[in-house]
Amino acid sequence: MFLKISEGISGAMVKNGIIPPENQGLCRYGINQLFTILLNIAVTLSIGLLMDMVLESVLFMAAYIPLRSYAGGYHAKTPQRCCVFSGVLMAVALLAMKYVFLTFYVVAGVWIVSGIIIAVVAPVEDKNKPLDEIEVKVYRKRAMLVWGIDVLLGAIFAFANLHQYASHVAWVMTAACFMVILGKLKNLKNATQK
């Protein structure tokens, strides 16, 4: 999506002696990723602003991104599709947070089920980022650690009588598990087509 801009910036960095020519490809990739992340953050905050849920969108990102980073899951084929898919996911999650009341028992059930899904299914690799056996173990442990931190945070919210935020943690886990399952199904489909 930002390849031309990234190419121009990394080329200027080589030209000005900031980086050696052999590092231009890596630098171009990093700049492209930075712009993509910034775009996703801007889209998320815009959706939060439009829905009058900026704090909720920030909290969602803070809990979702680390969990998703280690649990893996579905990846769109292009950055444009990723941006649209992420925006839709954020809008749906924020709508659910705003209009769907979850009792504490449902929230606790989501926490338990999501923990089982992450422990059994995660990490879900992508064809662009295959994982070896050691990476699978490390990513699974880290995903479970982040899940545990999220559950602890949700429990603190619940015991502090901030049930709305405990419910938000359940929606984060629902979204992350949805992406993990979707990614696993995509990988199974791709494996059967070979």
C-alpha positions as CSV (number, residue, x, y, z in Angstrom):
1,M,0.0,0.0,0.0
2,F,2.9,2.4,0.9
3,L,5.5,0.7,-1.3
4,K,6.3,3.8,-3.4
5,I,6.7,6.1,-0.4
6,S,8.8,3.4,1.5
7,E,10.9,3.0,-1.6
8,G,11.5,6.8,-1.9
9,I,12.4,7.2,1.8
10,S,14.7,4.2,1.9
11,G,16.3,5.3,-1.3
12,A,16.9,8.8,0.1
13,M,18.4,7.1,3.2
14,V,20.9,5.2,1.1
15,K,21.7,8.3,-1.0
16,N,22.4,10.3,2.1
17,G,24.6,7.6,3.6
18,I,22.2,7.0,6.5
19,I,22.0,3.3,5.7
20,P,24.2,1.0,3.5
21,P,22.7,-0.1,0.2
22,E,22.4,-3.7,1.3
23,N,20.0,-2.7,4.1
24,Q,17.6,-0.8,1.8
25,G,15.2,-3.7,1.4
26,L,14.9,-4.3,5.1
27,C,14.5,-0.6,5.7
28,R,11.9,-0.3,3.0
29,Y,9.9,-3.2,4.5
30,G,10.1,-1.6,8.0
31,I,8.9,1.8,6.7
32,N,6.1,0.1,4.8
33,Q,5.1,-1.8,8.0
34,L,5.2,1.4,10.1
35,F,2.9,3.2,7.7
36,T,0.5,0.2,7.6
37,I,0.4,0.1,11.4
38,L,-0.2,3.9,11.6
39,L,-3.0,3.6,9.1
40,N,-4.6,0.8,11.1
41,I,-4.3,2.8,14.3
42,A,-5.8,5.9,12.6
43,V,-8.7,3.8,11.3
44,T,-9.3,2.3,14.7
45,L,-9.3,5.7,16.4
46,S,-11.5,7.2,13.7
47,I,-14.1,4.4,14.3
48,G,-13.8,4.9,18.0
49,L,-14.3,8.7,17.5
50,L,-17.3,8.2,15.2
51,M,-18.9,5.8,17.7
52,D,-18.0,8.0,20.7
53,M,-15.9,5.1,22.0
54,V,-12.3,6.3,21.7
55,L,-11.3,5.0,25.2
56,E,-12.8,1.6,24.4
57,S,-11.0,1.4,21.0
58,V,-7.7,2.2,22.6
59,L,-8.3,-0.4,25.3
60,F,-9.3,-2.9,22.7
61,M,-6.1,-2.3,20.7
62,A,-4.0,-2.5,23.9
63,A,-5.4,-5.9,24.8
64,Y,-6.0,-7.3,21.3
65,I,-2.7,-6.5,19.5
66,P,-0.4,-8.4,21.9
67,L,-2.7,-11.4,22.1
68,R,-3.1,-11.5,18.3
69,S,0.6,-11.1,17.8
70,Y,1.4,-14.3,19.6
71,A,-1.8,-16.3,18.9
72,G,-1.6,-15.6,15.1
73,G,-4.6,-16.2,13.0
74,Y,-6.2,-15.0,9.8
75,H,-4.2,-12.6,7.5
76,A,-5.7,-10.9,4.5
77,K,-4.0,-11.2,1.1
78,T,-3.3,-7.5,0.7
79,P,-2.7,-4.6,3.1
80,Q,-5.9,-2.9,1.8
81,R,-8.0,-5.9,2.6
82,C,-6.3,-6.1,6.0
83,C,-7.2,-2.5,6.7
84,V,-10.8,-3.0,5.7
85,F,-11.1,-6.3,7.6
86,S,-9.6,-4.7,10.7
87,G,-11.9,-1.7,10.5
88,V,-15.0,-3.9,10.2
89,L,-13.8,-6.1,13.1
90,M,-13.2,-3.0,15.2
91,A,-16.6,-1.6,14.4
92,V,-18.4,-4.9,15.2
93,A,-16.5,-5.3,18.4
94,L,-17.3,-1.7,19.5
95,L,-21.0,-2.2,18.6
96,A,-21.0,-5.4,20.7
97,M,-19.4,-3.6,23.6
98,K,-21.9,-0.8,23.4
99,Y,-25.1,-2.8,22.9
100,V,-24.7,-6.4,24.1
101,F,-24.8,-6.8,27.8
102,L,-22.8,-9.8,29.1
103,T,-23.4,-11.2,32.5
104,F,-20.3,-12.0,34.6
105,Y,-21.0,-15.7,34.1
106,V,-20.9,-15.3,30.3
107,V,-17.8,-13.2,30.6
108,A,-16.1,-15.9,32.7
109,G,-17.2,-18.5,30.2
110,V,-15.7,-16.5,27.3
111,W,-12.5,-16.3,29.3
112,I,-12.4,-20.0,29.8
113,V,-13.3,-21.0,26.3
114,S,-10.9,-18.5,24.8
115,G,-8.1,-19.9,27.0
116,I,-8.9,-23.4,25.7
117,I,-8.9,-22.3,22.1
118,I,-5.6,-20.5,22.5
119,A,-4.0,-23.3,24.3
120,V,-5.1,-25.9,21.7
121,V,-5.1,-24.0,18.4
122,A,-2.6,-21.1,18.8
123,P,-0.3,-20.1,17.4
124,V,-1.7,-20.2,13.9
125,E,1.0,-19.5,11.4
126,D,0.7,-17.7,8.0
127,K,2.3,-18.9,4.8
128,N,4.4,-15.7,4.9
129,K,5.5,-16.4,8.4
130,P,5.9,-20.2,9.0
131,L,6.9,-21.3,12.5
132,D,9.3,-24.0,13.5
133,E,8.7,-26.3,16.5
134,I,10.5,-24.0,19.0
135,E,8.7,-20.9,17.8
136,V,5.3,-22.7,18.1
137,K,6.1,-23.5,21.8
138,V,7.4,-20.0,22.6
139,Y,4.5,-18.3,20.8
140,R,1.9,-20.5,22.5
141,K,3.4,-19.8,25.9
142,R,3.5,-16.1,25.2
143,A,-0.1,-16.1,23.9
144,M,-1.2,-17.9,27.1
145,L,0.7,-15.4,29.2
146,V,-1.0,-12.4,27.4
147,W,-4.3,-14.3,27.8
148,G,-3.7,-14.7,31.5
149,I,-2.8,-11.0,31.9
150,D,-6.0,-10.0,30.0
151,V,-8.1,-12.3,32.3
152,L,-6.4,-10.9,35.4
153,L,-7.2,-7.4,34.1
154,G,-10.8,-8.4,33.4
155,A,-11.1,-9.9,36.9
156,I,-9.8,-6.7,38.5
157,F,-12.4,-4.8,36.5
158,A,-15.1,-7.2,37.7
159,F,-14.1,-7.0,41.3
160,A,-13.8,-3.3,41.1
161,N,-17.4,-3.2,40.0
162,L,-16.4,-2.1,36.5
163,H,-18.3,-4.9,34.8
164,Q,-18.5,-3.0,31.5
165,Y,-14.7,-3.2,31.1
166,A,-14.6,-6.8,32.2
167,S,-17.1,-7.4,29.4
168,H,-14.8,-5.5,27.0
169,V,-12.0,-8.0,27.8
170,A,-14.3,-10.8,26.8
171,W,-15.0,-9.1,23.5
172,V,-11.3,-8.8,22.8
173,M,-10.8,-12.5,23.4
174,T,-13.8,-13.3,21.2
175,A,-12.3,-11.3,18.4
176,A,-8.8,-12.8,18.9
177,C,-10.3,-16.4,19.0
178,F,-12.4,-15.6,15.9
179,M,-9.2,-14.6,14.0
180,V,-7.3,-17.7,15.3
181,I,-10.1,-20.1,14.2
182,L,-10.5,-18.2,10.8
183,G,-6.8,-18.5,10.3
184,K,-6.7,-22.2,11.1
185,L,-9.6,-22.8,8.7
186,K,-7.8,-20.9,6.0
187,N,-4.7,-23.0,6.5
188,L,-6.7,-26.2,6.4
189,K,-8.4,-25.1,3.2
190,N,-5.0,-24.2,1.6
191,A,-3.5,-27.5,2.7
192,T,-6.4,-29.5,1.0
193,Q,-6.0,-27.5,-2.2
194,K,-2.4,-28.4,-2.7
